[in-house]
Amino acid sequence: MPKILIVEDDLGLAKMLRDWLTFEHHQVEHVADGKEGLEKLKFYKYDLIILDWMLPGITGVQILREFRNGRGATPVLMLTGRDAINDKEMGLDTGADDYLTKPFHMKELSARVRALLRRPGGRVVDQGRVGDILLDRNNHKVWKNDKEIKLLPKEFALLDFFMRHPNQVFSVDTILDRVWESQSDATADAVTTCIKRIRKKLDTPGSPSIIATVHGVGYRFEAKDE
């Protein structure tokens, strides 16, 4: 489940964006102030940033410039009422990956979001398959050996994260940062409990777990070569 940060001071538009993207199974966070948005980007990681041009405190272009200068590589979709070629050129030259001029249709937003998440660094595709497990992001469903397995939302989000990063080891803190809400009060126990539930639902009896415990480090989703 991709994690998206919206930095937009128009609260009505921000609510529409958040509701729409949440319905499309994204994990969405919103801030309305430019300085707060920049602070979020310093301390938390996201799969996509939707950034308004004109913001109180600091402009979207300033945020983008500082983020890129700090080697931030997350895809950025800029929103603006500006449609002059020079303005678009400035945004793209600063490091924006795409540009959406207000007003826009939510279906166009969805298309832009999907395209950006598929780029290298995001690589979010509609379906993921590892071994006998198939994860359908569009319909929020999971199958094992063609049998549908019911997962809770957080279980789905965690499995999605692992399947997008097979054979990589992640600490509990990293998992909390990437799968749970930023500044969440969730603890390591929440991660452990969620992994136990996934194992119970998807592991094959008598075989190693699909989520290996790397003692003293964290967890790894096992994806063996076919």
C-alpha positions as CSV (number, residue, x, y, z in Angstrom):
1,M,0.0,0.0,0.0
2,P,1.8,3.2,-1.2
3,K,2.3,5.9,1.4
4,I,1.5,9.4,0.0
5,L,2.0,12.8,1.5
6,I,-0.3,15.7,0.4
7,V,1.0,19.2,1.1
8,E,-2.0,21.4,0.3
9,D,-3.4,24.5,2.1
10,D,-6.8,24.3,0.4
11,L,-8.6,22.1,3.0
12,G,-11.5,21.3,0.8
13,L,-9.3,20.1,-2.0
14,A,-7.1,18.3,0.4
15,K,-10.0,16.4,1.8
16,M,-11.2,15.4,-1.7
17,L,-7.7,14.2,-2.5
18,R,-7.3,12.3,0.7
19,D,-10.7,10.6,0.4
20,W,-10.2,9.7,-3.2
21,L,-6.7,8.3,-2.8
22,T,-7.7,6.4,0.4
23,F,-10.6,4.8,-1.5
24,E,-8.0,3.7,-4.1
25,H,-6.1,1.9,-1.2
26,H,-3.3,4.4,-0.7
27,Q,-2.1,5.4,2.8
28,V,-2.5,9.2,2.8
29,E,-1.2,11.9,5.1
30,H,-1.9,15.6,4.8
31,V,-0.3,18.8,6.0
32,A,-1.5,22.3,5.1
33,D,1.6,24.3,5.9
34,G,4.8,24.4,3.8
35,K,7.2,24.3,6.7
36,E,5.4,21.4,8.3
37,G,5.5,19.6,4.9
38,L,9.3,20.1,4.7
39,E,9.7,18.8,8.3
40,K,7.7,15.7,7.4
41,L,10.0,15.0,4.4
42,K,13.1,15.3,6.7
43,F,12.0,12.7,9.1
44,Y,9.6,10.3,7.2
45,K,9.7,8.4,4.0
46,Y,6.9,8.4,1.4
47,D,6.3,6.7,-2.0
48,L,4.8,9.8,-3.5
49,I,4.5,13.5,-2.7
50,I,1.6,15.6,-3.9
51,L,2.8,19.2,-3.5
52,D,0.9,22.4,-4.0
53,W,2.8,25.4,-5.5
54,M,1.5,28.2,-3.3
55,L,1.7,27.4,0.4
56,P,1.8,29.4,3.6
57,G,5.2,29.6,5.2
58,I,7.3,28.3,2.3
59,T,6.3,27.7,-1.4
60,G,6.1,24.2,-3.0
61,V,9.0,25.1,-5.3
62,Q,11.2,26.0,-2.3
63,I,10.2,22.7,-0.5
64,L,11.0,20.8,-3.7
65,R,14.4,22.5,-4.2
66,E,15.4,21.8,-0.6
67,F,14.2,18.2,-0.8
68,R,16.1,17.5,-4.0
69,N,19.2,19.2,-2.7
70,G,19.1,16.9,0.3
71,R,19.0,13.9,-2.2
72,G,15.3,13.2,-1.7
73,A,14.4,11.0,-4.6
74,T,10.6,10.4,-4.0
75,P,8.4,11.2,-7.0
76,V,6.7,14.6,-6.8
77,L,3.5,15.6,-8.4
78,M,3.0,19.4,-8.3
79,L,-0.5,20.9,-8.1
80,T,-1.0,24.5,-9.2
81,G,-3.3,27.1,-10.7
82,R,-0.4,28.3,-12.8
83,D,-0.5,27.2,-16.3
84,A,2.1,29.4,-17.9
85,I,4.9,27.4,-19.7
86,N,7.6,29.3,-17.7
87,D,6.0,28.3,-14.5
88,K,5.8,24.6,-15.5
89,E,9.4,24.8,-16.7
90,M,10.5,26.1,-13.3
91,G,8.6,23.4,-11.5
92,L,10.1,20.6,-13.6
93,D,13.6,22.1,-13.6
94,T,13.4,22.2,-9.8
95,G,12.8,18.5,-9.7
96,A,9.1,17.8,-10.1
97,D,8.2,14.6,-11.8
98,D,4.8,15.7,-13.1
99,Y,2.5,18.7,-13.1
100,L,-1.2,18.9,-12.7
101,T,-3.0,22.3,-13.3
102,K,-6.1,23.1,-11.2
103,P,-8.9,22.4,-11.7
104,F,-8.5,18.7,-12.6
105,H,-10.6,15.5,-12.6
106,M,-9.8,13.0,-10.0
107,K,-9.5,10.3,-12.6
108,E,-6.6,12.2,-14.2
109,L,-5.0,12.5,-10.8
110,S,-5.3,8.7,-10.4
111,A,-3.6,8.2,-13.7
112,R,-0.7,10.5,-12.9
113,V,-0.3,8.8,-9.5
114,R,-0.2,5.3,-11.0
115,A,2.3,6.4,-13.6
116,L,4.6,8.0,-11.0
117,L,4.4,5.0,-8.6
118,R,5.4,2.7,-11.5
119,R,8.7,4.6,-12.1
120,P,12.0,3.2,-10.9
121,G,12.1,3.9,-7.1
122,G,8.4,3.4,-6.8
123,R,7.6,0.4,-9.0
124,V,4.1,0.0,-7.6
125,V,2.2,-2.2,-10.0
126,D,-1.4,-3.4,-9.9
127,Q,-0.6,-6.9,-9.1
128,G,2.3,-8.7,-7.3
129,R,3.1,-12.4,-7.3
130,V,5.7,-14.2,-5.3
131,G,5.6,-18.0,-5.4
132,D,2.0,-19.1,-4.8
133,I,0.9,-15.7,-3.4
134,L,-0.9,-13.2,-5.6
135,L,-1.7,-9.7,-4.3
136,D,-4.2,-7.5,-6.2
137,R,-3.7,-3.9,-5.3
138,N,-6.7,-2.6,-7.3
139,N,-9.2,-4.8,-5.6
140,H,-7.3,-5.2,-2.3
141,K,-7.4,-9.0,-2.4
142,V,-4.8,-11.8,-1.8
143,W,-4.8,-15.3,-3.1
144,K,-2.7,-18.3,-2.2
145,N,-2.8,-21.2,-4.6
146,D,-5.9,-19.6,-6.2
147,K,-7.7,-19.5,-2.9
148,E,-8.7,-16.1,-1.6
149,I,-7.2,-15.2,1.8
150,K,-8.9,-12.5,3.9
151,L,-6.5,-10.0,5.3
152,L,-7.2,-7.0,7.5
153,P,-6.2,-3.6,6.1
154,K,-2.9,-3.4,8.0
155,E,-2.0,-7.0,7.2
156,F,-2.6,-6.2,3.5
157,A,-0.5,-3.0,3.7
158,L,2.4,-4.8,5.4
159,L,2.3,-7.8,3.0
160,D,2.2,-5.3,0.1
161,F,5.3,-3.5,1.5
162,F,7.2,-6.8,1.9
163,M,6.2,-8.0,-1.6
164,R,7.5,-4.8,-3.1
165,H,10.8,-5.3,-1.4
166,P,11.5,-9.1,-1.5
167,N,14.5,-10.6,0.2
168,Q,15.4,-7.2,1.9
169,V,15.8,-7.0,5.7
170,F,13.8,-4.3,7.5
171,S,14.1,-3.2,11.1
172,V,10.9,-2.8,13.1
173,D,11.4,0.9,13.2
174,T,11.6,1.0,9.4
175,I,8.5,-1.0,9.0
176,L,6.6,1.3,11.4
177,D,7.8,4.3,9.4
178,R,6.8,2.9,6.0
179,V,3.6,1.0,6.8
180,W,2.1,2.8,9.8
181,E,1.0,6.5,10.0
182,S,3.8,8.9,10.6
183,Q,3.9,9.9,14.3
184,S,1.8,6.9,15.0
185,D,1.8,5.6,18.6
186,A,2.1,2.1,17.3
187,T,4.9,0.0,18.9
188,A,7.1,-2.9,18.0
189,D,4.4,-5.2,19.4
190,A,2.0,-4.0,16.7
191,V,4.5,-5.1,14.0
192,T,5.1,-8.5,15.7
193,T,1.4,-9.1,16.1
194,C,0.6,-8.2,12.5
195,I,3.4,-10.5,11.2
196,K,2.1,-13.4,13.3
197,R,-1.4,-13.0,11.8
198,I,0.0,-12.9,8.2
199,R,2.1,-16.0,8.9
200,K,-0.9,-17.8,10.3
201,K,-3.0,-17.0,7.2
202,L,-0.3,-17.5,4.5
203,D,2.4,-19.9,5.7
204,T,2.4,-23.5,4.5
205,P,2.5,-26.0,7.4
206,G,5.8,-27.7,7.7
207,S,7.6,-25.2,5.5
208,P,9.6,-22.1,6.5
209,S,7.6,-18.9,7.0
210,I,7.2,-16.5,4.1
211,I,8.4,-13.8,6.6
212,A,11.7,-14.7,8.1
213,T,12.9,-13.3,11.4
214,V,16.5,-12.0,11.2
215,H,17.5,-12.1,14.8
216,G,18.8,-8.8,16.2
217,V,17.9,-7.0,12.9
218,G,14.3,-7.3,11.8
219,Y,12.3,-9.2,9.2
220,R,12.7,-10.3,5.6
221,F,10.0,-11.5,3.0
222,E,11.3,-14.7,1.5
223,A,11.1,-14.8,-2.3
224,K,13.0,-17.7,-3.7
225,D,13.9,-17.9,-7.4
226,E,11.5,-20.1,-9.3
